[in-house]
Amino acid sequence: MSQTYTDPSRLFRINLPDGFERDPSAKSLVFRHPDVDGRVTVSALRHRLDAPDVEIFDALPSREGMQNVRSETREGIRIRYGDYEGTLRNAPEFWRWWTMQRGPVGIVVSFNGEPDGDSSLVDALVAGITIPSRLPVPPEDYTQLGAEVYAELMKVSKPEISKPLELVTGPGSALRLDNAYMSYLNNYDVDDNIDARKLLVDWLEHLWGEQKEGLGPFEEIRGLIYPVVRAAGFARETNVSILRRDLLAGELELFAAVDTGRTLRFLSQEDVAGWEGVSEDDVFFYARENLLALSAEVEMQALANAEGKPCAVIIATNDGHDAARVCLPTFYEKLSAVLGPELLVGLPNRDFLIILSADDPTLVANIASQVKIDAQTRPYAISGKLYRLTADGLAP
């Protein structure tokens, strides 16, 4: 049965003839067929819209030695073709090249195999390549749009862009737009005229809990609620009364959010008001219980000192809840039994938590330095400081 390969950036699609399969071991995009002696490699590039019209074919390797060169246009796509026969390491070499260009998108297809072999299947694969006339918004432009929409919704100045799909939303704080962009691309697959700005607004409103539709009965979503740690003051600029509690006054706050597996939807007082008989205490209770259940079999990496005694423990499961585990009950009791009573903790971002003994000044200095760096460079930053962990919670 034929299948369709869709480029992750949506620059092209290939309606693959029966029998062609992608080679999972190849670093590039390679297709193979049991009846074809050789491999087909496909690559793509995207020019700026204001860039001069570049003829990719003339820049191909061995262009001067190509034979059977011809050109055609199919459904607005400029196609050029050529064969090359030569030697490589004293062995015969045969290549067939195609270039396909439409607007800013260029596709290069290469096939190397037996010169006398049947190339009809490869020709059919190339015939199945389409370049859309309406391209999706590229990640760089989408990030610019995200900065504009974020500023409008939050009523703040436009955030800086640290890299594609990442906004700098505060000191040591970043907002990743990966999930939003994937949602946009999925919607683009259905309607290539989809409004990227509207989808961004909807995504951010869902992120902050501003969506108009309700979450449904509390009984149906309580199993998805988890605690989230953020720096104090997080999201205070929004008009939404997000549920928050002090974890360490003036330093860290605890939030409750519905984790859908793709995004976090922070819960608000309005959400609680819509659930009859449910209080804020109930929300945070289930958040803690859900995280406790999730953490039952979490692996911790222990670091030992020169004497072989454990001096630090790292939790980095990358499930989005590592830093929040610092608020679990009996957390101090379990770690102090391993590391001693005087403990420090670092939570530079949501996906990393380190607990260490306060007895080794050199260790403390090294960890403090790394926590500061991680909070400045890693996504979903929380704090670049170390805090004291006690039986009563966190302390400066």
N, C-alpha and C positions, 0 to 999 in steps of 0.2 A: 504494500500500500504506500502510495506517495505521501510525503510529508512536507511541511513548510518549515524552513529555518528562518527565524526572525533575528536580525541583528539587534543586540541589546540597546544600541543607540537609535534604532529604527531608521537607519540610513538606507537599508535595503532589505529585501526578502528574497528567499530562493525557494521556488517550488521544485523540490528535489525529485528527480525521476526514481522509480522503484529500484531498490537495491543500493542506493547511495547512502552511506552512513558517515557521520563525522568521526574523525580519528581522535579519540580522547587523549591519546598520548602525545599528540603534536602540540607545540607551543602556539602555533598560529592556527588559523581556521582552515583545516584540511578535510577534504572528503575523499572517500575511497569506495570503489565498487568491485565486487568479486570478478566481474567480467572485463575490467579495465586494468591493463598493465601500466600502472603509474598512479600519480596522485594529483588531485585538483586543489589548488590553494587560492583562497579568496581573501583579499584585503581591501580596506576602504579608507578614504580620507575625506575630510570636509574642509574646504577653503572658506575664508571669509567671504561674505556676500559682495564686499567691495574689492575683492582681490581680482587682478586681471585674469582673463580666461586662460587657463593653463592646459596645454595639450599633453596629457600624461603619457600617451603612447610614444611620443618622440623622446621621452626621457627613460624608456625602458632599457634594461641591459640588452646588449647585442642588437639594438635597433638597426644599426647599419647593415648587419648581416641577415636581416629577416627576408623571407620570401613570402609570396602569396599574400602580400599586404592588400587589405581592402577595407572599405568604410561603408557604413550604413547608418540609418536612423530608424529607431523603432520606438513608437509611442513617446516621442520627445527625448529619447535617450540616444546620444551619439555613441556609436560602437565602432571600434577599430580592431583589426585582427591581423596576426602575422605568425609565420612559422620560422623556426631557427634550427639549423642543424650544424653541429660543430663537434669539438672534442673537449673533454675535461679529464685531466690526468691520463692522457693518452687513450681514453675510451670514448666511443661515440656518444654524443649528447643530442637529444631532441627536445625542443620546447615549443609549445604553442601558447600564444599570449592573446588576451582580449583586454581592452579597456572600455569602460562604460562610464559616460559622464552625463550628468544632468544638473544644471545649476552649480551649486557649490560642492556636490558630491561626486567623487570619483571612485570607481571600482576597478581593481586589477585582478584578473583571473589568469592563473598560469597552470599549465598542464605539462608534465614531463613523462614520457613513456616511449613505447616503441614507435618509430616513424611510420611503419607500415601497419600499425594496429588500427582497429576500428574505433574511430573517435566520435561516432554518432551519439553515444551516451553522454560524452562530455559536452558536445554541442547542445544536447537537450538540456543539460544542467544550466549552461550559460543562457539558453533561451528562457529559462525559468526565473532569471534574476530580474527583479523590478526595483526601480528607485522611485519613491513616491514624489509626486509633484508638489505636495505640501509637506514639508519636513516638520518634525517636532521642534520645540524650542530647545536649543542646546543647553547643556548644564551651566555654562558660564552665564548665558543670558537669563536662565531661570534663577540663578543665584542673585543676579542684579534685581530681578523682579521680586524675589523673596525679600531682599533688603527693603525695597520700597513698600511692600505690603506690610511687613513687620512694623516699620516706622508708622504707617498709617493706623494700624490696629492698636499699637501700644502707645501712640501719641508721644513718640520719642524721636530723636534724630536718627537718621538712617544708619544702621550698624555697618561696621567695616566688614569686608569679606576676607577671611583668612585663606581660603582656597575654594575651588568650586564646591558648591553645596554645603558650605559651612559659613555661618555668620558669627561675628564676635559680638555677643549681646551684653557684655560686661567684663569687668576685670577678671580674667581667668575663666570666663564663661563663654560657651559656644552653643549654637543651635544648629544641629545637623538637619539638612533638608533631603537626605537620601530617600526616606520613606515617602515624603511628599512628591518627589520627582518620579519615583516608581509608580505612585498612584496616578500621576499625570500621564505617564507613558501608557499605562494600562487603559486609561480612558481614551487616549489618543488612538489606540488600536481599534477602538469601537467607533470613534468619530474624530477624524483628523482635523476637524475645525473646532475642537474643544477649547474653551477659554481657560488658559493656564492661570490667569489672575484670579478668576472666580474659584477655581479649585484650590489655589493657595489660601485664599481667604477662608474657605470651608475647612481646610486642613488645620490651619492655625486656630480657628474657632473651636474645632473639636479638641485640639491640643489643650486649650485653656478652659475647656468646659463651657464654651459659649454657644454651643449649637442649640437650635430651637427645639429639636425633638428631645424627648426625655430618654432616660437610660433604660426604662422598663422597671419591673418590680425588683425590689432590693434582693429578694430571694434568688433572682436569676443572675445577678451580677456580683453578689458578695464574694463569691469564690475567685473573682478576678481582681479584687482590691488589694493593693500592696502599699506599704509605707515608702515614701521617697524623701531622701535627705537633700536639702539645698542650702546654699548660703542664705543667711538672714536677709530679708528684703526681696527675695525672689518673687517676681510677678506681682509686686504691689502696685505697679503702674497700670494694671488692667482694671477694668470696671467690674470684674468678677470677684465675688467674695469667696476666694478659694479657701478651703479648710486648711488651717495651719496651726501648729503647736511649736512652742519653743523646745528645741533639743538642747541648746546652750544659748542663753539669752544674749542677743546682740551678735551672735556668731553663726548659729546653725538652726534651721527650722525643719520640722517634720510635716510632710504633706501626705495625703491619701490619694491614690490614683488608680484608675481602672487600666490594667495592662492587657491590651488586646493582642499582644505578641508583635505588633507593628508600631504602635504608638502608645503613649501614656496620656490618658484623659484625666486631668486633675479634677477632683470632686469639689463642689462648692456648697455653700450653705443653702442655695436654692435647690440643689439636688436633694439634700437631706430633707428639706421642707416638703418635697414631693413624695417622700416615703412615710406613710403613716406609721407611727409608733417606733420610728428609727431615730436615734440621736447621733450626735457627732461622736460620742463615746463608743457607740456600736460600730461606727465606720472604722475608727482606729483600732478597735478590738479585733475585728475581722481582718484588717490589714496586717496586724501583727501575727495573728494566728495563721494566716495564709503563708506569710513569710517563714514562720516557724516550721510549717509543714514542708515548705520548699527546701528548707535548710537542713532537714533531717539527715541527709546523706552527703552533705557538701564536703568536698575534700579540702583540707587546709595544708598548705605547704609550710613546713617548719624550717627555720634557719638555725644553725648551731654555731656556737662560738668556738674558739680554739680548743677548749676543753671538751667539746662535744655536747655541751649543755644547750638545750633550746633557748634561743634569745629573741626570736621573733616568729610570728605566724602571718602568712599572707593568704588572703582570700581573694581569688580572681577567677570566678566562674564565667564571667561575661554574660550573665543572665539578666543584667540590668539592675540587680538588687544587692550587689556586694556591699556597697557603702551602708545601705540601710540596715544591714545585719548588726550594726553596732547598737541598735536600739532593742535587740531581742532580750527577753528576760533570761537571767542566769548567764548572760554572755561574759560578764566580768568573772563570775565564779569559775567557769570552765577554763578561761584563758589564764587566770591567775594561778590555777592549779598546775599549769604547765610552765609559765614564765615567771612566776613570783608575784608578790602583791603590788609592787610599784610598776604600773603599766602606762604606756603612752600609745596613742592611736593616731594614724594618719588616714584620711579619706580624701585624696586629691580629686577623685572623680567617681562616678557612680559604679564603675566596674573594677574598683580596686580598693582593698582595705588591708592595712597592715597594723598589727599590734606588736609592740616590742617592749622589752624590759627597759625601765628607766635607769638601770644600775650601771650601764656602760656608756660613758660620755661620748666615746668615739663612734659607737653604733648610733647613738641618738643624733649626733651631728651629721653623719652620713645619710641617715634616713630622712632627716629634716630637709636636707638639701635636695634629695631626690623627690620628695613629696612636693616641694615648692616648684620644681621644674615640671613635674607631671601635671600639676594644677594649671600651669601656664600653657602647656602644649597639648594636652589630651582633651578629647571632646567630653562633654557633659561634666565640666569641672565643678568642684564643690569648694574646696579650701586647700590652700598651700601651707597650712599650719599643722603642728602636732598638738594634740589635746591629751589631757590626763584622763584615763579611764578608771573609774572607781565603782564600787558596789552601788552607788547612788546615781551613776550615769556619767556624763562628760563634764569636765571642768577645764578652765583655761590652763 
